[in-house]
Amino acid sequence: MHPRTLIRIAASALLVAGVHVQAQAEKSPRPDRAEKTSKVAPEKPEKGDRAEKPEKTRPAKLEISPAKTTLRLGEGHQFRAQLKGREGRVEWFVEGPSGSNITPTGFFQAPTEAVTPATIRLTATVEGAPPLKAEALVFLEAVSVAVKPNTVQLPTAHTYQFKAEVKGTADQRVRWVVDGGLDAGRISESGLYTSPTRFLTPGTVTVRAVSMADPSKSATTTVRIGAVAIKLKPTQATLRHGGSQRFDAKVLGSPNTAVLWKVLGENMGEVSPSGVYTTPPSMTTPTVVTVVASCAADPTKTASARIRILPVTISSGGKKKKGNKRASFVNLAGRAVRSAVRRVTRLYIPFNPLDVIVQGPLFRGKSGKQYVPLGGGVPLAAMVANSSNDRVNWEIEGQQIGEVSPDGYYQAPETLTTPQVVQIRATSQADPSKSVLYTLHIPPIVVRTQEETQNCLLDGALQLKARVENSENDRLLWSVEGGEKFGTVSETGLYHPPAVLSTPSVVRIRAAAAADPSKYATIQIEIPEVRLEVSPEETGVRPGEVVRLKAKVKGCLGNGEVTWAVTPAIGTITPDGVYRAPEDGGQQVVQVSATLKADPTKVAICTLKIRGN
């Protein structure tokens, strides 16, 4: 049977027995009632005799010893429960922080972790009638934490060993925390603090020790991070473009001597990790560059230096460097070929009194103009100062007439309507804002002839001559104004009059430059009048007789062919001029005409008188 059941049975038995005793007492006659009834005085007891009193029943009682005690976290204490007036089994209960524990025998164990100070209530109970209950209080001593020292001063990137003392618990463990996270430094489980390598100085860091037994209890200490400073030498410098400057930076107040370098602004150059500044490949000059050195330990601590970059200048002229590798092989080869076959050694500019004749090979006139013949080329040069980079970019501005090579050799086009003005800009690669402008004049092509008027017989030929000035291409385009009805002219300028032409006549021959067909010269060819005579001019002939007529042409080398005709058509005439009179017929007059085939406007007439039979 369960012990609790036995206790309950025993308590019920005791309760029944008590009720029975009380009932018997109520049934017994009281002394006062007896006296009233019998009215007999009781016998007085003799002196020295005590009357027997009825025995009283004491109620059951439960007590805990001790009723109050103070403990530290993790400590234990033996409590005892005293049950008086009956027997029973004591049960223990704990009301307080988690981790508190009491054994069935009353040994209490305080929690190892809790928020202190705290009160724990212990309860002992005994079941039965009536149930019994007793309480005891356990006061948990307050935990406290102290960190030594309270304040310490450190530079960046240094260490210090802190110590923490915990009272009110046997657990001396603490959890170390740096307020602000890793940016404020690091601390180990043993309390070894390491100040940050980068920090805004001067400044303070709070290190906190939190009790493991009672996380609500902590203590702090202050770490003062000393000021960091930086010095830079030199603070002023002057450079040509393409140069470099070394700077020395010294960090004070920190074992971390690393320096962070930077250049203010875009496209202002670069500075190496060792402090060597170098200008960019190209930049606008003059200018001032600011180089900033900042402490890696505290980037807010900076020092700066100003660098004055001298102005890059570019001017026309200067000598070409020998063995210039920047010119491509094709450019060099093409230039050599053009130079070898160059025809133009002078320029003829009749409309400019100062520059009527300009001698090559540079073709710079007295007026200061720089000329270049059509199809020719000219080397241009530009000189860059205050920069180690003397390279320039060449480009044609405006209308793209001709081409310019990377090394500045300008080549005029083979064909072009002249005159033209070409502008070529040379821009410094070191400073694109610096440039020089070349103005080249391509003079008008001039076609010149030896004689403006010449004579040519109708059936003759004439070799014409003309000359092209101011162009490497001296080829001529010959043509007859009005077309082939006025004759033909060969590519070499040999003119042939047409087979048929009215004379006298004037034919215009045009000699145009192939390089610029808008430029031409005109040669006027006068073809003299051709005269035709027939002999005899008048004669007689009998019927059936023949007469030989002769046509004589003047003003024509040999093309004296004529066409014979008889008017009226009496008799016949052969193509070679033999007329035969008719055999019969009366006296008549016949006209025989000779028409020059080369000039049908030229007709000669012979009058023939035919005698009658």
Sequence and secondary structure as in RCSB ss.txt:
>XXXX:A:sequence
MHPRTLIRIAASALLVAGVHVQAQAEKSPRPDRAEKTSKVAPEKPEKGDRAEKPEKTRPAKLEISPAKTTLRLGE
GHQFRAQLKGREGRVEWFVEGPSGSNITPTGFFQAPTEAVTPATIRLTATVEGAPPLKAEALVFLEAVSVAVKPN
TVQLPTAHTYQFKAEVKGTADQRVRWVVDGGLDAGRISESGLYTSPTRFLTPGTVTVRAVSMADPSKSATTTVRI
GAVAIKLKPTQATLRHGGSQRFDAKVLGSPNTAVLWKVLGENMGEVSPSGVYTTPPSMTTPTVVTVVASCAADPT
KTASARIRILPVTISSGGKKKKGNKRASFVNLAGRAVRSAVRRVTRLYIPFNPLDVIVQGPLFRGKSGKQYVPLG
GGVPLAAMVANSSNDRVNWEIEGQQIGEVSPDGYYQAPETLTTPQVVQIRATSQADPSKSVLYTLHIPPIVVRTQ
EETQNCLLDGALQLKARVENSENDRLLWSVEGGEKFGTVSETGLYHPPAVLSTPSVVRIRAAAAADPSKYATIQI
EIPEVRLEVSPEETGVRPGEVVRLKAKVKGCLGNGEVTWAVTPAIGTITPDGVYRAPEDGGQQVVQVSATLKADP
TKVAICTLKIRGN
>XXXX:A:secstr
  HHHHHHHHHHHHHHHHHHHHHHHHHS  HHHHHHHH        TT            EEEEESSEEEE BT 
EEE EEEEESS   EEEEEESSTT EE TT EEE  SS  SSEEEEEEEEE SSS EEEEEEEEE   EEEEE S
EEEE TT EEE EEEEESBS   EEEEETTGGGG EE TT EEE  SS  SSEEEEEEEEESS TT EEEEEEEE
   EEEEE SEEEE BT EEE EEEEES S   EEEEESSTTS EE TTSEEE  SS  SSEEEEEEEEESS TT
 EEEEEEEE   EEEE     TT TTS HHHHHHHHHHHHT    EEE TT STTSEEETTT B TTS EE  BT
 EEE  EEEESBS   EEEEEESS  SEE TTSEEE  SS  S EEEEEEEEESS TT EEEEEEEE   EEEES
 SEEE  TT  EE  EEEESBS   EEEEETT GGG EE TT EEE  SS  SSEEEEEEEEESS TT EEEEEE
EE   EEEEESSEEEE TT EEE EEEEESSSS   EEEEEES  SEE TTSEEE  SS   EEEEEEEEESS T
T EEEEEEEE   
